[in-house]
Amino acid sequence: MSDTTATTANAASASSNPLLDFSDLPRFGEIRTCDARARRAARTEKAAVDRAASPDTPATWNDIVETVERETEKLCRARGIVGI
């Protein structure tokens, strides 16, 4: 999957997932505590960490730190919203 395709897929996923939509304030009315979307955010974060830890990933700030930080921030916000 190309970076552009991944970015487009992530944007579409975020718009349908109130926990990952950073365009404005959290959409509290759409969040359900038993929602599997928080688990999806955790899987996305883990995938970013796995990619960063891969020997094939260039050892650059952008490829490792910024990528992991971006996904970690999403999960931290989602956890903060639902209180986990």
N, C-alpha and C positions, 0 to 999 in steps of 0.2 A: 504494500500500500504506500502510495506516495505521500509526502508531507501535506500536499494540498488536499488530497482525498481524505487523509486522517483529520485534518483541520476542519473540513466541511462536515465530516461525520460527527466529530466532537461538537461542533456548533449546533447541529441538528439535535443531537442527544441532549445537549444542555438546554435547548429551548423547550424540550418536552419534559425535562426533569427540573422541577422547581428548586431542588437542592443544589443544582449545578448551574443555574441561570444567574450570571453575575451582571446582567444588563441593568439591574435596578435593585431595589430592596427585595428581600426574600418574599416569595409568594406563599405566605403562611397558610392561606386558605386551601392551597392545593397539596400540602404536605400531610402525609399519613405516617404515623409512628411505625407501623408495620411494613412500611414501604421498602421494597427491595432495591430502590434506587440508591440508597446509602451503600448497600453492598456493591453495587455496580461502581460507585465512586471509589470504593476501597480496591476493587479489582483493577480499575484504571490506574490508581496510584501504584499498586504493586507491579503492574506491567511497566510503568515508567521506571521504577527502581530496577526491575530486571533488565530492561534495555540499557540503562546507565551502567549496570554492573557487567554487561556483556563484554567479552574481550574484543568484539567487533566494533564497539562504540568508540569513536575518537575521544581521546582524553582532553576535551576542551571544556571550558566553563559552560558554554551554551549547551553542549550535548549532554553534560552530566548534571551540573548544579541547577541551571535554569529550568531544564526539563523536569527534574524531580521536584523542584520548588513549586513550579506551576501546578503540578498535579497534587502535591501535598496541600497547597493552599486551598484547593477546591474541596478536598476531603475535610480539612480543618473547619472550613466554613459550614459544610454540611453537618458535621458533628456538632458544631456550636448551635446551629439552628434547632436541631432535634434533641439536644442535650445528652449526647452519648460521648 
